Amino acid sequence: MAWYKRVEIPIIITAICALIQILPYYFTLGASVEDFQATFVNWQMVVGTGATFVGAIAILQLHIPRIMKRRPQWEYSTALVAMFVIMLIFGLPIRELGLGLDNSVFEFLYGNVLTPLSSTMYSIIAFFIASAAYRAFRARSLEATILLVAGSLLLLKNAPIGTAVWPGFGTIGDWLFNVPNMSTQRAILIGGALGAIVLGVRAMTGYERGYLRGGGE
C-alpha cells in the first residue's frame, strides 16, 4: 500500500488540527500560534463551503437519473432540478450581468417560493409535535401523569386565558421552567459535552474511525 493511502495519515491530520484548536484555550502559546489557529478557522469555512458544492453534486446525481429513466415521482425531481438551476444562475454574484442576491428573479423566487415552502414545512412539523404530545400526555403511568400535569401547567402559563383565570399559573409555570426543566437541561448538556469530549479523544487517538472509509481499516 502506498504511504499516502495509509489510514494513519488522516488520523494524524485530525489530531494535529484538533490540538491546534484546543491547546490555546488552556495554555499561552504566543501570538503566532493564535494567528495560526485563526487561519485554521478560515480554512474550516473554506472546506465547509466546498462541502456545499459536494452536496449539490450529490443532489443532481440522485435526481437527474430519476428524470432520465422516468422513475416514480420524477416530476418532483424535475421541479427540484429546474429550481436548483434557476436559483444558481440568477444568484451568481456577477454584477455586470445583473445577477446576484438582489436580482429581481432571485428575490421573487426566494420570497414567494422558498419562504412559503419553509413556513409550510414548519407548520407540518408543528402538527407532528402536537400529535406526539397527545400520545405522550396519556396518564398510563406515574411518569406520564407527572408529564401531563407539568405540560398542562406550562400550557396554562403560556396561554393568556390561563393567567387571566388565575395568576398563579404564571408563577407555577415559571418555577417548572426555571427549576426542574433547567436542571434537566443542564444534565443533558453536561452528558452531551462529556460524550463529545470522549468522541473527540477517540477520534484523535485513532479508536473512532467512522469518518474514515466507513470505519474500515
C-alpha positions in Angstrom: 0.0 0.0 0.0 1.3 3.5 -0.9 2.2 5.6 2.1 -0.4 8.3 1.3 -3.2 5.7 1.4 -2.4 4.6 4.9 -5.2 5.2 7.4 -2.9 6.7 9.9 -2.4 9.8 7.7 -5.9 11.3 8.2 -5.9 10.3 11.9 -2.6 12.3 12.4 -4.0 15.3 10.5 -7.2 15.2 12.6 -5.2 15.0 15.8 -3.0 17.9 14.9 -5.8 20.2 13.7 -7.8 19.4 16.9 -4.8 20.1 19.2 -4.2 23.4 17.4 -7.7 24.5 18.3 -7.8 23.1 21.8 -4.4 23.9 23.3 -4.6 27.8 23.0 -7.7 27.7 25.3 -5.7 26.1 28.1 -2.2 27.3 27.5 -0.5 30.6 26.5 1.4 29.6 23.3 2.1 33.0 21.9 0.6 35.2 19.2 1.9 33.2 16.3 0.0 30.1 17.4 -3.2 32.1 18.0 -2.8 33.6 14.5 -2.3 30.1 13.1 -5.4 29.0 15.0 -7.4 31.8 13.4 -6.1 30.7 10.0 -7.4 27.2 10.6 -10.8 28.6 11.4 -10.8 30.3 8.0 -9.7 27.0 6.4 -12.7 25.3 8.1 -15.0 27.9 6.4 -13.5 27.2 3.0 -13.8 23.4 3.5 -17.4 23.9 4.6 -18.2 25.9 1.5 -16.6 23.2 -0.6 -18.8 20.7 1.1 -21.8 22.7 -0.1 -20.8 22.0 -3.7 -20.4 18.3 -2.9 -23.9 18.2 -1.6 -25.2 20.0 -4.7 -23.5 17.5 -6.9 -24.9 14.6 -4.9 -28.4 16.0 -5.3 -28.0 16.2 -9.1 -26.6 12.7 -9.2 -29.6 11.5 -7.4 -32.4 13.3 -9.3 -31.1 13.5 -12.9 -31.0 9.7 -13.4 -34.5 9.5 -11.9 -35.7 12.1 -14.5 -34.0 10.4 -17.4 -35.4 6.9 -16.5 -38.9 8.3 -15.6 -38.9 6.6 -12.3 -41.8 7.2 -9.9 -42.3 10.8 -8.9 -39.8 12.0 -11.5 -41.9 15.1 -11.9 -40.9 16.4 -8.5 -37.3 15.7 -9.3 -37.7 17.8 -12.5 -39.1 20.7 -10.5 -36.3 20.4 -8.0 -33.5 20.4 -10.6 -35.2 23.3 -12.5 -35.4 25.5 -9.4 -31.9 24.5 -8.5 -30.5 25.7 -11.8 -32.6 28.9 -11.9 -31.6 29.9 -8.3 -28.0 29.0 -9.0 -27.8 31.1 -12.2 -29.7 34.2 -11.0 -27.9 34.1 -7.6 -24.3 34.2 -9.1 -22.5 37.3 -7.9 -21.9 38.8 -11.4 -22.9 42.4 -11.2 -22.1 43.1 -14.8 -24.9 40.8 -15.9 -27.4 41.9 -13.3 -27.1 38.7 -11.3 -26.7 38.3 -7.6 -28.7 38.1 -4.4 -30.5 41.4 -5.2 -31.6 40.1 -8.6 -35.4 40.5 -9.1 -35.9 36.9 -10.2 -33.8 35.6 -7.3 -35.7 37.8 -4.8 -39.1 36.8 -6.2 -38.3 33.0 -6.0 -36.8 33.4 -2.5 -39.7 35.5 -1.1 -42.6 33.8 -3.0 -41.5 30.2 -3.3 -38.8 29.2 -0.8 -40.1 31.2 2.2 -43.7 29.9 1.9 -42.5 26.4 1.4 -40.3 26.7 4.5 -43.2 28.0 6.5 -45.3 25.1 5.3 -42.7 22.6 6.5 -42.5 24.2 9.9 -46.3 24.1 10.1 -46.4 20.4 9.3 -43.7 19.8 12.0 -45.9 21.6 14.5 -48.8 19.2 13.8 -46.4 16.3 14.3 -45.3 17.8 17.6 -48.9 18.2 18.6 -49.7 14.6 17.8 -46.6 13.4 19.7 -47.6 15.4 22.7 -51.1 13.9 22.6 -49.7 10.4 22.6 -47.2 11.3 25.4 -49.8 13.0 27.6 -51.7 9.9 28.4 -51.7 9.2 32.1 -50.9 5.5 31.9 -48.1 5.5 34.5 -46.8 7.8 37.2 -44.2 9.3 34.9 -46.8 10.0 32.2 -49.1 11.6 34.8 -46.3 13.9 36.0 -45.6 14.8 32.4 -49.3 15.5 31.8 -49.6 17.7 34.8 -46.4 19.7 34.2 -47.3 20.1 30.5 -50.8 21.3 31.3 -49.5 23.8 33.8 -47.0 25.2 31.3 -49.7 25.5 28.7 -51.9 27.4 31.1 -48.9 29.6 32.0 -48.2 30.5 28.3 -51.9 30.8 27.2 -53.4 34.2 28.0 -56.6 32.6 29.2 -54.7 30.6 31.9 -53.2 33.6 33.7 -56.4 35.5 33.2 -58.3 32.8 35.1 -55.7 32.5 37.9 -52.4 34.4 38.0 -50.9 31.6 40.0 -50.5 29.6 36.8 -47.8 32.0 35.8 -45.8 31.6 39.0 -46.1 27.8 38.9 -45.1 27.7 35.2 -42.1 29.9 35.8 -41.0 27.6 38.6 -41.4 24.5 36.4 -39.4 26.1 33.6 -36.6 27.6 35.8 -36.1 24.7 38.3 -37.0 21.2 37.1 -36.6 22.0 33.4 -33.4 23.9 33.8 -31.8 21.3 35.9 -32.7 18.6 33.4 -31.4 20.6 30.5 -28.1 21.2 32.3 -27.8 17.5 33.0 -28.4 16.7 29.3 -25.8 19.4 28.3 -23.2 18.0 30.6 -23.8 14.5 29.4 -23.7 15.6 25.7 -20.5 17.6 26.4 -18.8 14.6 28.0 -19.9 12.4 25.1 -18.4 14.9 22.6 -15.1 15.0 24.6 -14.9 11.2 24.6 -15.7 11.1 20.9 -13.1 13.7 20.1 -10.4 11.9 22.2 -11.3 8.6 20.4 -11.0 10.3 17.0 -7.7 11.9 17.8 -6.2 8.6 19.1 -7.5 6.6 16.2 -10.1 4.5 18.0 -13.0 6.2 16.3 -12.7 5.6 12.6 -16.3 6.2 11.5 -15.2 9.1 9.3 -12.6 7.0 7.5 -13.8 4.9 4.6 -16.9 4.0 6.5 -14.9 2.8 9.5 -12.9 0.2 7.7 -9.2 -0.4 8.1 
